[in-house]
């Protein structure tokens, strides 16, 4: 019985097995590895309809292959956890792949890639109550700030509520902010240092308390100045990588900055150009 058949059999015959696996899971003692760094594999892209990697529009749409790549990545030394939506995390629980790992639940995915309502990114996945009940470690929000889109205030309000509800439970609120704009009918994130700084200062102020808030940030030019905008812990995101050597070099430079705790990367490690997941993950861990 292959991976998909095993999961489907459990889902059909014993759906309670997911909750049982969550209850029995050995929790991570810390979000950090033995080097004091966090290395989280992200896999929440498909739930936003973002299945492409490079020139392959449906690369992440084969769930069996995605799970195999995730399990391989999670087994590598130094990898501390995963960030994903409930469907993916439930699969990983059934496979027993999350023992001793930090689990961050993705909370808002309704801003579907390429849609006319992409900024209106409502919270329709994990909530803080479920994250706590499942004994996970935190929740992640994608918080795009578009000054020309009237949905933005609701995005900020709902992000603040998620920060509050996670902080009330002493769980990490991982906020991924972007200053975004509509260009030719599509949302484009402004990755200039000035825009990223502005997104950081806005996101840092959301919620009643910042005690449990972490920032998930892109690596852009002039990172020392960018990261000077906040004292909140930060993790660096991977995103779509066209030049792996340049991406690894940029990560390495930013990782020495005082607020940076580690990496949260998905497609760049799960679908590397040479197809070698273990090598890509080990290289990223080596930067830490």
PyMOL commands that set and color helices and strands:
alter all, ss='L'
color gray80, all
select helices_A, chain A and resi 3-13+17-24+46-48+59-61+63-75+86-94+128-133+152-168+193-204+223-227+244-254+267-270+277-287
alter helices_A, ss='H'
color red, helices_A
select strands_A, chain A and resi 38-42+81-84+102-106+138-146+172-183+186-189+213-217+234-237+260-265
alter strands_A, ss='S'
color yellow, strands_A
deselect
rebuild
show_as cartoon
